[in-house]
């Protein structure tokens, strides 16, 4: 899976959960509120993340698998997905792609920054959602299925833990095949399925100091920000303006 597809999915998950009450029952509304608050209420949390791309919605044979991790420390968020690392803080947004050898840094204004991260952005998608289904999967998990008439995804499945209300899996069912530029495998004429699984969720992790900032990758001297020596051959796109 190319970095654009990965980052698109990741950034989709980095937006605040909001609910259209006309489409949801009272129980559903409360469930989505609890999912959102489960991330807001924990100052620190971490999770292993696995992205699995399938050729279509029925096959069990993966086309591509990417492993990564997610961390939250207050209002600061870190994610690693394959070769892509992302840091999202109230002051700036940073990403580094080790495969493409690119670094990106820009301002992240507090006005536009919302700490309710890693929850699904449903404000826009619910507005065009044609149906919402609920299912009790087992003793520990519930599932919501969001069905769309004509969007990038024809449906999205959200699986969450009944006790913690943490999201444990999201499955995206695409409407159309991905273009060749978006995947590493040969082009398929079938709409793919993308599964995002959150494993080993830790609600009280020991997050290393300076883990969630750009100091692990960049250095600053006399007001000038440059890549560390080990990243000198990376292309650095710096749009950050200190305040």
N, C-alpha and C positions, 0 to 999 in steps of 0.2 A: 504494500500500500504506500503510495507516494505521500510525501510530507504534507502536501496541500490537503489531501483527503483526511489525513490524521489530524492536522491542526484544525480543520473545519469541524470534525466531530468533537475534538477536545473543547474548542471554543463554544460550541453549542452547549456543552455541559457546564461551561463556566458562567452561564447566565442565570439570572434569578428565576425561581419558580413562581409563576403567577397563575391564577385559576379563573376561568370563565364560569361563573356560577350557574349561568343558564344551561350549560351542557352537563354539569356535574350534579349528582345528588348531594344531599347534605353530608352523608358519610364519605363520599368521594372527596368533597371539598376539605373536610377535616383531615383525611388521609394525606392529601397533598400539602396541607399546612404543616402537618407533623413531619413529613419528609423534609420540607424546607427547614423547619426549626431544628431538626436533628443535626443539620450541618451548622446552623447558626449558633446553637447552644454549646457546641464543643470547641473550646479554644484551640485544641490541637487534635489532629487525627491523621492517620496514614492508611494507605491501602496499596496492595499490589493490583495492577491493572493488566488485563489481557484483551487484546483486540484480535478477533478471528474473522477473516473474510471468507465467505463461501460463494461458490459460483452462482447458486440460486437459492431460493427459499426452502428447498426440500433436501438438498444434499447434506451429508454429514462429513464429506471430505473437504478439509480446509484448503483454500487456495493460498492463503497467506496468514501468518501469525506474527503479531508484534507484542512483546511484553514490555511492561513499564511499571511506574509507581506514581502515587499521588500523595502529597503532604499538605497539611494546613497548619499554620502557626499564627494564630490571631487572624489578622486580615491579609496575611501573606500566604501565597499558594505556589506550590511547585509540582510539576508533572514531567515525567520522562516517559516517552513513548517511542520505542525503538531507538533511532538515532537523534530524535528530537527532544530537547529539553525546554521547558517553558517556566518562567517565573513571572507571577502576576502579583504586584504589590500596589497599594494605593498611590504610590508616587510614580511608578514606571512599569512598563511591560517589556520583558526580555525573552528572547528565544535564541537557541543555538542549534543548528542542524549539523551534526558531525559528518554525515554522509555527503551533504552538499557543501560543507565547510562554509557556512554562512552564519553571521551573528546579526541580530536585529535588536535595537534598543530605542524605545520611544516613551514619551510621557504618558501617564495613565492618571488623568485628573480625578480627584476624589469625587467630583460631582458626578462623573460617569462610572465610578467604581462602586460596585455593590458587593458586599462581603458574602452574600448568599450564593457561594460558588458551588460547583459540582452538582447542582440541581438542574433539572431539565428546564429550558426556557419554553414555557407553554403559552406565554402571553400571545404570541403571534400564531403559533401552530394550533392552539385550541380554537382560535377564531375561525379557522378553515377546516377544523376537524368535523367529520360527518357522523362519527360514532365513537363512543367510549365504552369499553367493556371491562368488567371486573371479574376476576377469578381467584378463588382461594386454591393455591397450588398444593400446599402441604401444611404441616403443623407449624412451620417456621416462616413460610413465604406467601405473600400475596402478589397478584399481577394485575396491572392495568394495560389494556390494549387501546391505542389511539389510532383510529382509522381516518385516512385522508382521501378526498376524491381526486385531487390532482396536485400533488406536491412532489418534492424530491423523493420523499419516502411515502409509500402507500400505506404503511402502518408502522407503528413503533410500540414495542412491548417493554414495559417497565416492571421489573421484579424487585420487590423490597422486603426487608426483614420485618416481620410483624412486631417484634419486640423493640428493636432499635430504630426502625423506620429508615435505616440506611439502604441506599440503592445497591443491590448486589448484581444486577444484570440489566442491560438495555440492549434490545435487538432492533436494528434498523432494516426494514425491507424496502429496497429501492424500487422506484417505478421503472427506471430504464437502466441499461447497461452502463457501467462506468467507462469513460473514454480511456484510450491507451495511456494517456499521460498521467492517469490517476492510480494505476496499478503496476506492479512489477512483473506480473504474469502475462501470458498472451491474452489478447483481447477476447472477451466472451460476448456472445449475443444475448445472454440472459441477464435479467436484473439480479444483482447479487444481494446477499444478506450479510450484514455486519453485526457481530456480537461483541459487546463490551462487557467484560466480567470483572467485578471488583472482589478481590479475595484478601483474606488475612486482614480484615479491617480492624485497626487498632485505635481505640478511642482515647488512649493515653500514651502516645508514643514518646520516646526520647529522641527529639529532633536535634541533630548536630547544630552547633552554633555556626552561623553564616551559611547554612545550607540553602536558605531561601533568599538569596540576594546575588547580585552579579559579581561579587568579589571573588568567587571561585573561578571566574572566567575573564574578568576585566580588571585593569588597574587604573587608578586616577592620580595624576601628578600635575600640579599647577593648573588645575581646572580642566585638564585634557584627559579624556577617557580613551584607553587603548586596550586591545586584547593582551592577555598574558603571553609570555614567551611561547608556551606550547600551542597557542592559537594564533600566532603571528601570520600564518599562511591562510587564515580564514578571511573571507570578505566581510568587512564590518560596516553595517549600515546604522549610523548613529543619528537619530532624530531627537535625542533627549536634550532638553534644556533645563538645567538645574534651576530651582526656584529659591 
